[in-house]
Amino acid sequence: MKKQSIIGLSILALTLGTLSSCNKWLDVQPSTQTTEDKQFSSQQGYIDALIGTYQKMADNKSYGKDLGYGVLDVLAQLFQNKANQTTDTYGQLARYNYTDADVETTINSLWNEQYAIIAQTNYILKDIDANKSMFQQNNFNIIKGEALAIRAMIHFDLLRLFAPVKSQLTAEDQSTIPYLNDFTVKPTKALDFDEIIAQIISDLNTAENLLAVNTTIDQIKDNTGITNLEIFNSFRQNRLNYWAVKGILARVYQYNEDSVNALKYAKEVIDSEKFFFVNGNTNTTNPTLELSNATFSTEHIFSVYKSDQKIVSDRYFKTESSAAEGEDYFSTQNNLNTYYEVSVTGHAIDIRGPQASNSRWNVFNTSTIYSNKYHVGANVINVNQKLVPVIKLAEMYYIAAEASPSIDEALFYLNKVRTARLIPALSNTNISNATQLANEIFKEYRKEFMAEGQLWYYYKRKNQLSLQNTVDWSFNLGKYVFPIPNKEIEFGIN
């Protein structure tokens, strides 16, 4: 066999390389069992491996950028300047030119990186049941539950990127992507849509049961290098906690067109009262501390901590850097005014919008406006600005609204977010049918998830053919599906 699969290479890169951080990650050599035995000879070894997995999820090629505000928001046409570029990678991405060499490399890297993370979770899970006796307190449940949750969530996002939505699959071809639940370099066939959804839900259900031993949520803090046993159960919002698993289940059921279960899990997260909206009048969790909180950290059900956020923010959001403007992500005053409905009575004070007194925007001029969500100033030590949200409270309300059996119930959930953002509540006098409701939910997704990557998934799930500000007038539903890397097809996954 002359050509190796990218999945296989991902796993080999994981096992043959040294994954380093301020603490050790896995450093396993398949030719011997020495390092493997040492890594997993203690509870601390499992903790180190799990924290290393979260650090890898914060990488630019994962949730730290490209699966957050990077690639996905370029695809959703949220960055105006990408429309004007045809020579750089993101300019070609904005045109859905998946055959461009640099775009192909970017897409392959996304696939490769996520399957490498999955491989690491599978390595953690490989012998954990046999080693259960070495764990203290509830740590076996926590480590196994989180590893399963990570594996399920990443497979789900790969499904959303590399396969059609349920309604677009043909009777002849239901294949999606492989589900890797073993540490292996053997070729794995792609599963049908229903099969992979069942695998994802199974892992999440198991994780939910395991993580029920710890349902607390504590304050988000800087978890760089935190692997010692005494505080391992802290920083729950930076980990795939019990409530985050329920949040992912709500997403999965919504994607699978199961509104009953989507509503059930979204309501469980909402009713937990573990997460709360920021104070719209101050835009801070605690006004006395004067902490910038542009990502609304108290609403994070799960977010990744990105230690190098200042470098990335400076480069792409033009804060204090001299990086080339071509790399920037920015919008325009006209576009933002449209997104946030500034001309509509009561909307100009939306705390998410460009006119708000506590604006999350850095206005250079009317044609160049940057998001301040991830700005980390030279003297800023506030950890909130180093968080990239992956699952937020507002999304649970949107899922509940969309899945509600009546307009009145849907407006109840939708208005909870709107009033928290200081814009007027909607009533059934002006929202009287499903089409009007769907339009309001769409506008909320666009307002809420700017620079967070969720709008693209919304567009795809809704089979949206008309994307505002698109530079590709030949857009079709096929462009919602990334091509699976050629080496994977040659290796036999389909």
C-alpha positions as CSV (number, residue, x, y, z in Angstrom):
1,M,0.0,0.0,0.0
2,K,1.7,3.2,-1.2
3,K,-0.8,5.7,0.0
4,Q,-1.8,6.1,3.6
5,S,-5.1,7.6,4.7
6,I,-5.2,10.9,6.4
7,I,-7.1,9.4,9.4
8,G,-4.3,6.9,9.6
9,L,-1.7,9.6,9.4
10,S,-3.5,11.6,12.1
11,I,-3.3,8.6,14.5
12,L,0.3,7.9,13.6
13,A,1.2,11.6,14.1
14,L,-0.4,11.4,17.5
15,T,1.3,8.2,18.6
16,L,4.7,8.8,17.0
17,G,5.1,12.5,17.9
18,T,5.5,14.2,21.2
19,L,2.5,16.3,22.0
20,S,3.9,18.9,24.3
21,S,2.4,21.7,26.4
22,C,3.2,23.1,29.8
23,N,2.4,19.6,30.9
24,K,3.1,16.4,29.0
25,W,0.6,15.1,26.6
26,L,0.7,11.6,25.2
27,D,4.1,10.5,24.0
28,V,3.4,7.0,22.8
29,Q,5.6,4.8,20.6
30,P,3.7,1.9,19.0
31,S,6.9,-0.2,18.7
32,T,7.0,-0.6,22.5
33,Q,4.6,-0.5,25.4
34,T,6.9,1.3,27.7
35,T,5.6,4.9,27.3
36,E,2.0,3.8,27.0
37,D,2.2,1.8,30.2
38,K,3.9,4.7,32.0
39,Q,1.3,7.3,30.7
40,F,-1.7,5.3,31.9
41,S,-0.1,3.8,35.0
42,S,-1.7,6.4,37.2
43,Q,-4.8,8.5,37.5
44,Q,-2.6,11.6,36.8
45,G,-1.5,10.2,33.5
46,Y,-5.2,10.0,32.4
47,I,-5.8,13.6,33.6
48,D,-2.7,14.8,31.7
49,A,-4.0,13.1,28.5
50,L,-7.5,14.5,28.9
51,I,-6.3,18.1,29.5
52,G,-4.0,17.7,26.5
53,T,-7.0,16.8,24.4
54,Y,-8.7,20.1,25.4
55,Q,-5.6,22.0,24.5
56,K,-5.6,20.4,21.1
57,M,-9.2,21.4,20.7
58,A,-8.1,25.1,21.2
59,D,-5.8,24.9,18.2
60,N,-6.3,27.2,15.3
61,K,-7.3,24.2,13.1
62,S,-10.0,23.3,15.6
63,Y,-12.4,25.2,17.8
64,G,-9.8,27.8,18.7
65,K,-10.3,29.5,15.3
66,D,-11.4,27.6,12.2
67,L,-14.3,25.7,13.7
68,G,-15.2,29.0,15.5
69,Y,-14.9,32.3,13.8
70,G,-12.4,31.4,11.1
71,V,-13.4,29.1,8.2
72,L,-17.0,28.8,9.1
73,D,-17.8,32.5,9.3
74,V,-15.9,33.1,6.0
75,L,-18.2,30.5,4.5
76,A,-21.2,32.3,6.0
77,Q,-20.0,35.5,4.3
78,L,-19.8,37.5,7.6
79,F,-16.4,39.1,6.8
80,Q,-16.8,41.7,4.1
81,N,-13.2,42.0,3.0
82,K,-13.1,38.3,2.0
83,A,-15.5,39.3,-0.8
84,N,-12.8,41.5,-2.3
85,Q,-10.0,39.0,-2.4
86,T,-9.4,36.3,-4.9
87,T,-5.8,35.4,-4.3
88,D,-5.7,34.2,-0.6
89,T,-7.1,31.1,0.9
90,Y,-10.0,32.6,2.7
91,G,-10.9,34.6,-0.4
92,Q,-11.2,31.3,-2.3
93,L,-13.1,29.8,0.6
94,A,-15.6,32.7,0.4
95,R,-16.2,31.5,-3.2
96,Y,-16.5,27.9,-2.2
97,N,-13.6,27.0,-4.5
98,Y,-12.9,23.6,-2.8
99,T,-10.5,22.6,-5.6
100,D,-8.1,25.5,-4.9
101,A,-4.9,24.0,-3.7
102,D,-4.7,26.1,-0.5
103,V,-8.4,25.6,0.3
104,E,-7.9,21.9,-0.2
105,T,-5.1,22.0,2.3
106,T,-7.2,23.9,4.8
107,I,-10.1,21.4,4.5
108,N,-7.7,18.4,4.7
109,S,-6.2,20.0,7.9
110,L,-9.6,20.3,9.5
111,W,-10.4,16.7,8.8
112,N,-6.9,15.6,9.9
113,E,-6.9,17.7,13.1
114,Q,-10.3,16.5,14.3
115,Y,-9.6,12.9,13.7
116,A,-6.3,13.3,15.6
117,I,-8.3,14.6,18.6
118,I,-10.7,11.6,18.2
119,A,-7.7,9.3,18.2
120,Q,-6.5,10.8,21.4
121,T,-9.8,10.3,23.1
122,N,-9.9,6.7,21.9
123,Y,-6.4,6.2,23.3
124,I,-7.7,7.5,26.7
125,L,-10.7,5.1,26.5
126,K,-8.7,2.1,25.2
127,D,-8.0,0.5,28.6
128,I,-9.7,2.8,31.0
129,D,-12.3,0.2,32.1
130,A,-9.6,-2.3,33.0
131,N,-7.8,0.4,35.0
132,K,-10.9,1.6,36.9
133,S,-9.5,0.6,40.3
134,M,-6.7,3.3,40.1
135,F,-9.2,6.2,40.0
136,Q,-10.2,8.1,43.2
137,Q,-13.6,9.7,44.0
138,N,-15.6,10.3,40.8
139,N,-12.6,10.8,38.5
140,F,-13.2,7.6,36.4
141,N,-16.7,8.8,35.5
142,I,-15.4,12.3,34.8
143,I,-12.5,11.3,32.5
144,K,-14.4,8.6,30.6
145,G,-17.5,10.7,30.3
146,E,-15.6,13.7,29.0
147,A,-13.6,11.6,26.5
148,L,-16.8,10.1,25.1
149,A,-18.4,13.5,24.9
150,I,-15.4,14.9,23.0
151,R,-15.4,12.0,20.6
152,A,-19.2,12.4,19.9
153,M,-19.1,16.2,19.5
154,I,-16.2,16.2,17.1
155,H,-17.8,13.4,15.0
156,F,-21.0,15.4,14.9
157,D,-19.2,18.5,13.6
158,L,-17.3,16.5,11.0
159,L,-20.7,15.1,10.0
160,R,-22.0,18.7,9.7
161,L,-19.0,19.7,7.5
162,F,-18.4,16.6,5.3
163,A,-21.8,15.1,4.7
164,P,-25.2,16.4,3.4
165,V,-28.0,17.1,5.8
166,K,-30.6,14.4,6.2
167,S,-33.0,15.8,3.7
168,Q,-30.3,16.0,1.0
169,L,-29.2,12.3,1.1
170,T,-30.4,10.1,-1.7
171,A,-32.1,6.8,-1.3
172,E,-29.1,5.2,-3.1
173,D,-26.4,6.9,-1.1
174,Q,-26.8,7.5,2.6
175,S,-23.1,7.4,3.4
176,T,-21.5,10.1,5.6
177,I,-18.2,9.8,7.4
178,P,-16.4,7.1,9.5
179,Y,-17.1,6.8,13.2
180,L,-13.9,5.9,15.0
181,N,-14.5,4.3,18.3
182,D,-11.3,2.3,18.5
183,F,-7.6,3.3,18.5
184,T,-6.7,1.8,15.1
185,V,-5.0,2.5,11.8
186,K,-7.3,0.1,9.9
187,P,-9.5,1.6,7.2
188,T,-13.0,2.4,8.4
189,K,-16.0,2.6,6.2
190,A,-18.2,5.6,6.3
191,L,-21.5,5.1,8.1
192,D,-25.0,5.9,6.8
193,F,-26.6,9.0,8.3
194,D,-28.9,7.2,10.7
195,E,-26.0,4.9,11.8
196,I,-23.6,7.8,12.7
197,I,-26.4,9.7,14.5
198,A,-27.1,6.6,16.5
199,Q,-23.4,6.3,17.4
200,I,-23.1,9.9,18.4
201,I,-26.2,9.7,20.6
202,S,-25.0,6.5,22.2
203,D,-21.7,8.1,23.2
204,L,-23.5,11.2,24.5
205,N,-26.0,9.1,26.5
206,T,-23.2,7.2,28.1
207,A,-21.3,10.4,28.8
208,E,-24.4,11.9,30.3
209,N,-24.9,9.0,32.7
210,L,-21.2,9.0,33.7
211,L,-21.0,12.8,34.2
212,A,-24.1,12.9,36.4
213,V,-21.8,12.5,39.3
214,N,-20.8,16.1,39.0
215,T,-23.4,18.6,37.8
216,T,-21.9,21.7,39.3
217,I,-20.6,24.7,37.3
218,D,-18.0,26.9,38.7
219,Q,-16.4,30.1,37.6
220,I,-14.3,30.0,34.5
221,K,-10.6,30.5,35.2
222,D,-7.3,30.2,33.5
223,N,-6.7,26.4,33.3
224,T,-3.3,26.5,31.6
225,G,-1.3,23.7,33.1
226,I,-4.0,22.7,35.5
227,T,-3.8,18.9,35.8
228,N,-3.2,18.3,39.5
229,L,-5.8,16.1,41.2
230,E,-6.9,18.6,43.9
231,I,-8.5,21.0,41.4
232,F,-9.2,18.6,38.5
233,N,-13.0,18.9,39.0
234,S,-12.9,22.7,38.6
235,F,-13.2,24.8,35.4
236,R,-16.3,22.9,34.3
237,Q,-17.3,25.5,31.7
238,N,-14.0,24.9,30.0
239,R,-14.7,21.1,29.9
240,L,-17.5,19.0,28.3
241,N,-19.5,18.9,31.5
242,Y,-22.8,17.3,32.2
243,W,-24.8,20.2,30.9
244,A,-22.7,20.6,27.8
245,V,-23.5,17.0,26.9
246,K,-27.2,17.8,27.1
247,G,-26.6,20.9,25.0
248,I,-24.9,18.8,22.3
249,L,-27.8,16.3,22.4
250,A,-30.2,19.2,21.8
251,R,-28.1,20.1,18.7
252,V,-27.9,16.5,17.5
253,Y,-31.6,15.9,17.8
254,Q,-32.4,19.2,16.1
255,Y,-30.1,18.2,13.2
256,N,-31.8,14.9,13.1
257,E,-35.2,16.6,12.7
258,D,-36.4,15.3,16.1
259,S,-38.0,18.3,17.7
260,V,-39.4,16.5,20.7
261,N,-36.0,15.4,22.0
262,A,-34.3,18.7,20.9
263,L,-36.8,20.6,23.0
264,K,-36.4,18.2,25.9
265,Y,-32.6,18.6,26.2
266,A,-32.6,22.3,25.5
267,K,-35.1,22.8,28.3
268,E,-33.1,20.7,30.7
269,V,-30.1,23.0,30.2
270,I,-32.3,26.1,30.5
271,D,-34.1,24.9,33.6
272,S,-30.8,23.9,35.3
273,E,-30.2,27.6,36.0
274,K,-26.5,26.9,35.9
275,F,-25.9,29.5,33.2
276,F,-27.2,33.1,33.1
277,F,-27.4,36.0,30.8
278,V,-25.0,38.8,31.3
279,N,-26.3,42.1,32.7
280,G,-27.3,43.9,29.5
281,N,-26.9,47.3,31.1
282,T,-23.2,46.7,32.1
283,N,-22.1,43.9,29.7
284,T,-20.2,42.5,32.6
285,T,-20.7,39.6,35.0
286,N,-19.7,41.7,38.0
287,P,-19.6,45.5,37.4
288,T,-17.5,46.1,40.4
289,L,-14.6,44.2,38.8
290,E,-14.9,46.0,35.5
291,L,-14.2,42.9,33.6
292,S,-14.6,42.9,29.8
293,N,-17.0,40.1,29.0
294,A,-17.5,40.4,25.2
295,T,-18.1,36.7,24.8
296,F,-20.7,36.6,27.6
297,S,-18.8,34.0,29.6
298,T,-21.6,33.3,32.2
299,E,-23.6,32.0,29.2
300,H,-20.9,29.5,28.1
301,I,-22.1,26.0,28.4
302,F,-18.8,24.9,27.0
303,S,-15.9,27.1,25.7
304,V,-12.3,26.4,24.9
305,Y,-9.5,28.3,26.6
306,K,-7.1,29.7,24.1
307,S,-3.8,30.7,25.7
308,D,-2.5,32.4,22.6
309,Q,-5.6,34.4,22.0
310,K,-3.8,37.8,21.9
311,I,-1.6,36.6,19.0
312,V,-4.6,35.4,17.0
313,S,-6.7,38.5,17.8
314,D,-3.9,40.8,16.9
315,R,-3.5,39.1,13.6
316,Y,-7.0,38.7,12.4
317,F,-9.0,41.4,14.2
318,K,-6.4,44.3,13.9
319,T,-6.1,45.3,17.5
320,E,-2.5,46.1,18.1
321,S,-0.7,44.3,15.3
322,S,0.9,45.4,12.1
323,A,-0.1,42.2,10.3
324,A,-1.2,42.6,6.7
325,E,-4.7,43.8,6.3
326,G,-5.4,41.0,3.9
327,E,-5.5,38.6,6.8
328,D,-8.0,40.6,8.8
329,Y,-11.6,39.7,9.5
330,F,-13.8,42.8,9.3
331,S,-17.3,43.9,8.3
332,T,-18.9,47.2,7.3
333,Q,-21.2,49.7,9.0
334,N,-24.0,49.0,6.5
335,N,-23.8,45.3,6.9
336,L,-23.8,45.4,10.7
337,N,-26.6,47.9,10.8
338,T,-28.6,45.5,8.6
339,Y,-27.7,42.5,10.8
340,Y,-28.6,44.2,14.0
341,E,-31.7,46.0,12.6
342,V,-30.4,49.3,13.9
343,S,-33.1,51.3,12.1
344,V,-35.9,49.3,13.8
345,T,-37.3,51.0,16.9
346,G,-35.6,49.7,20.1
347,H,-32.8,47.8,18.3
348,A,-30.0,50.4,18.3
349,I,-29.2,49.5,22.0
350,D,-28.8,45.8,21.3
351,I,-25.7,45.0,23.4
352,R,-24.5,42.8,20.5
353,G,-24.7,45.5,17.9
354,P,-22.4,48.3,16.7
355,Q,-24.4,51.1,18.2
356,A,-24.4,49.7,21.8
357,S,-22.7,51.8,24.5
358,N,-20.7,48.7,25.5
359,S,-19.9,47.9,21.9
360,R,-18.2,44.7,20.9
361,W,-16.9,46.4,17.8
362,N,-13.7,48.4,16.9
363,V,-14.7,51.0,14.3
364,F,-11.8,52.1,12.1
365,N,-14.2,53.6,9.6
366,T,-17.6,52.8,8.1
367,S,-16.1,50.2,5.8
368,T,-13.7,48.6,8.3
369,I,-15.2,47.4,11.6
370,Y,-13.7,44.6,13.6
371,S,-15.2,42.4,16.3
372,N,-13.8,43.0,19.8
373,K,-15.0,39.7,21.1
374,Y,-11.5,38.2,21.4
375,H,-9.5,41.4,21.9
376,V,-6.7,40.9,24.4
377,G,-5.0,44.2,25.1
378,A,-1.3,44.5,26.1
379,N,-2.2,44.9,29.7
380,V,-5.3,42.8,29.8
381,I,-5.2,39.7,32.1
382,N,-8.9,39.0,32.0
383,V,-9.3,35.3,31.2
384,N,-12.8,35.8,29.8
385,Q,-11.2,37.3,26.6
386,K,-9.2,34.1,26.0
387,L,-12.4,31.9,25.8
388,V,-13.9,30.9,22.5
389,P,-17.5,29.8,23.0
390,V,-18.6,26.5,21.5
391,I,-22.0,26.0,23.1
392,K,-23.9,29.0,24.6
393,L,-27.1,29.5,26.6
394,A,-28.8,31.5,23.8
395,E,-28.6,28.6,21.4
396,M,-30.6,26.5,23.8
397,Y,-33.3,29.1,23.8
398,Y,-33.2,29.2,20.0
399,I,-33.4,25.4,19.7
400,A,-36.3,25.4,22.2
401,A,-38.1,28.1,20.2
402,E,-37.7,26.3,16.9
403,A,-38.9,23.0,18.5
404,S,-41.8,24.4,20.4
405,P,-45.3,23.1,19.4
406,S,-46.9,26.6,19.4
407,I,-46.1,30.1,18.4
408,D,-46.7,31.4,21.9
409,E,-44.3,28.9,23.5
410,A,-41.7,29.7,20.8
411,L,-41.9,33.4,21.5
412,F,-41.5,32.8,25.2
413,Y,-38.1,31.3,24.5
414,L,-37.1,33.7,21.8
415,N,-38.0,36.7,23.9
416,K,-35.8,35.6,26.8
417,V,-32.8,36.2,24.6
418,R,-34.1,39.4,23.0
419,T,-34.9,41.1,26.3
420,A,-31.5,40.0,27.7
421,R,-30.0,41.8,24.8
422,L,-32.2,44.9,25.5
423,I,-34.3,44.7,22.3
424,P,-38.1,44.5,22.4
425,A,-40.0,41.3,22.9
426,L,-42.1,40.0,20.0
427,S,-45.8,39.2,20.3
428,N,-48.2,36.9,18.5
429,T,-49.8,39.9,17.0
430,N,-46.8,40.5,14.7
431,I,-45.5,36.9,14.6
432,S,-48.5,34.8,13.7
433,N,-47.2,32.0,11.6
434,A,-44.3,29.6,11.2
435,T,-42.6,31.5,8.4
436,Q,-42.5,34.7,10.4
437,L,-41.2,32.9,13.4
438,A,-38.5,31.1,11.4
439,N,-37.3,34.5,10.0
440,E,-37.0,36.0,13.5
441,I,-35.0,32.9,14.7
442,F,-32.7,33.3,11.7
443,K,-32.1,36.9,12.5
444,E,-31.3,36.0,16.1
445,Y,-28.7,33.4,14.9
446,R,-27.0,36.0,12.8
447,K,-26.9,38.6,15.6
448,E,-25.8,36.2,18.3
449,F,-23.2,34.1,16.7
450,M,-21.1,36.7,14.8
451,A,-17.5,35.5,15.0
452,E,-18.6,32.2,16.6
453,G,-19.1,29.9,13.6
454,Q,-22.7,28.7,14.2
455,L,-24.4,30.6,11.3
456,W,-23.0,28.4,8.6
457,Y,-24.4,25.3,10.3
458,Y,-27.8,27.1,10.6
459,Y,-27.7,27.9,6.8
460,K,-26.9,24.3,6.0
461,R,-29.6,22.8,8.2
462,K,-32.1,25.1,6.6
463,N,-31.0,24.4,3.0
464,Q,-30.5,28.1,2.6
465,L,-29.6,29.0,-1.0
466,S,-29.5,32.8,-0.6
467,L,-26.6,34.0,1.6
468,Q,-26.4,37.7,2.2
469,N,-23.2,39.3,0.8
470,T,-22.2,36.2,-1.0
471,V,-19.7,36.6,-3.8
472,D,-20.7,33.2,-5.3
473,W,-23.9,33.8,-7.3
474,S,-23.9,30.1,-8.4
475,F,-24.3,28.9,-4.9
476,N,-26.0,25.5,-4.5
477,L,-26.6,23.0,-1.7
478,G,-23.7,20.9,-2.7
479,K,-21.4,23.7,-1.5
480,Y,-22.4,23.0,2.1
481,V,-20.5,19.7,1.9
482,F,-16.7,19.7,2.1
483,P,-15.1,17.1,-0.1
484,I,-13.6,14.2,1.8
485,P,-9.9,14.2,1.3
486,N,-8.8,12.2,-1.7
487,K,-6.4,10.0,0.3
488,E,-9.3,8.9,2.5
489,I,-11.3,7.8,-0.5
490,E,-8.3,6.0,-2.0
491,F,-7.8,4.3,1.4
492,G,-11.3,3.0,1.2
493,I,-13.6,4.8,3.7
494,N,-16.5,4.9,1.1
